[in-house]
């Protein structure tokens, strides 16, 4: 029983680290997509708002929220 709980704790702790590593990668994808984008100004503003909230969540350690916001921004750019 203790081994199962310990294994579950290790898996959960590792998943946060995996999301933490994704955030900068997604931010770089957004930067590239935004540079090549022909989206209108309103869409670009929405992308930047999501980018900023995603970046802030990443810096605060909330990587689940960060990945969600950053992926939403990338989706607006067609990525």
N, C-alpha and C positions, 0 to 999 in steps of 0.2 A: 504494500500500500504506500509506504513512504517513498519507494523507488518510483512508483507511478506519479506521485505528486511532484517529486523532484524533476522527473523527466518533463512533465507538463510545464513546470515553471521555467525550465531551460528553453523549451521551445517557444514559449511566450516571450521570454526575454530576448531571444534571438530575432523574433519577428520585428520588433521595434528597430533593431539595428539594420535590418534589411530595408525597411521603409526609409530610414534615415539616409541610406546610401542612394535611394532612388531620387530623392528630392533635388539634389544638384543636377542630376542627369536630366530630369524633366525640365528644370529651369533652363538648361542649355538648349534643349529641344525647342522650347518656347522662344528663346532669343533668336534661334535660326529661322524658325517659322515666321516670326514677326518681321524679321528683316526682309523676307521674301514675299510677305503677304500683300495682297491687294484688297484686303478687307477695309470696310469703311471705318471712319473715325470712331463711331459709336461702338463697333465691335472691338476695335483696338483698345478703347478705353475700358471696356468690360474685361478684356484679356488682362490688361495691366492691373485692374483692381483685384482680380483673382490671383494674379501673380504675386502681388504684394501681400495679400492675406495668406497665401500659401507659403511665402518666404517667412513671414512673421510666425506662422505656426511651426515651421521647421526650426526656426531659431529658438522657439519656446519649448521645443521637444515634443510637440504634438504632430508626429509624422503621419498618422492616419489622416488627419484633417489637411495637412500640407499636401499629401499626394492627391487627395480628392479635389482640392482647389486647383492644383497645378494641372491635373488631368482634364478638368473642366475647361481651363484656359486653353490648353492644347487642342481640345476638341473644337473649340470655337474657331480655331485657325485651320481646322481640317486635318489635324494630326492625330 
